[in-house]
């Protein structure tokens, strides 16, 4: 049959067969590439998960080290300064007594001490309900350790949104 076709027709037939061969070969190679990608995808995902968890572990480990160092430093300072504060400062004992008289639910966020020649003054700043603030003021007044205890009227009325400050003074 190849002998019967003219040369131009034979060239067209061979060109068609070559293009079919190129197309089929391309499709087979594309299929192999897709199969390879599908088989490697789970390994890629596992590697990414392992890498991200190691980075998170490194950050968490460094943060733990920083927190441990800060805690150790704080404990050291407390151990070293406790004897000095206990011996020389009666203001620390006045603050401890005031904190011991604190009712449940009262949160102290700041302590401010201002010493004077005859009297010292301590200010507690925190948050509590007005009933708790009133009870705290009464407890400090009734303790007899302080010469004066004052609370701004806004904290007793409840207009400060739960915030309060108590100022007490005495010979410390």
Residue pairs with C-beta under 8 A, 6 or more apart in sequence:
2 10
5 13
85 92
86 92
86 93
89 172
90 172
91 113
91 115
91 120
91 122
91 172
93 172
94 120
94 122
94 145
94 146
94 170
94 172
95 111
95 113
95 122
97 143
97 145
98 122
98 124
98 140
98 145
98 146
98 168
99 108
101 136
101 139
101 140
101 143
102 108
102 136
102 139
103 128
103 132
103 135
103 136
103 139
105 128
105 129
105 132
106 126
106 127
106 128
106 132
106 133
106 136
107 126
107 127
107 128
108 124
108 125
108 126
109 125
109 126
109 127
110 123
110 124
110 125
110 126
111 122
111 123
111 124
111 125
112 122
112 123
112 125
113 120
113 121
113 122
113 123
114 120
114 121
114 122
114 123
115 121
118 171
119 147
119 169
119 170
119 171
120 169
120 170
120 171
120 172
121 167
121 168
121 169
122 167
122 168
122 169
123 165
123 166
123 167
124 165
124 166
125 163
125 164
125 165
126 163
126 164
126 165
127 162
127 163
127 164
128 136
128 162
128 164
129 158
129 162
130 155
130 156
130 157
130 158
133 151
133 155
133 156
133 164
133 166
134 151
134 156
136 166
137 149
137 151
137 156
137 166
140 146
140 149
140 166
140 168
141 149
145 170
146 168
146 169
146 170
147 169
147 170
147 171
148 168
148 169
148 170
149 166
149 167
149 168
150 166
150 167
150 168
151 164
151 165
151 166
151 167
152 160
152 164
152 165
154 160
155 163
155 164
155 165
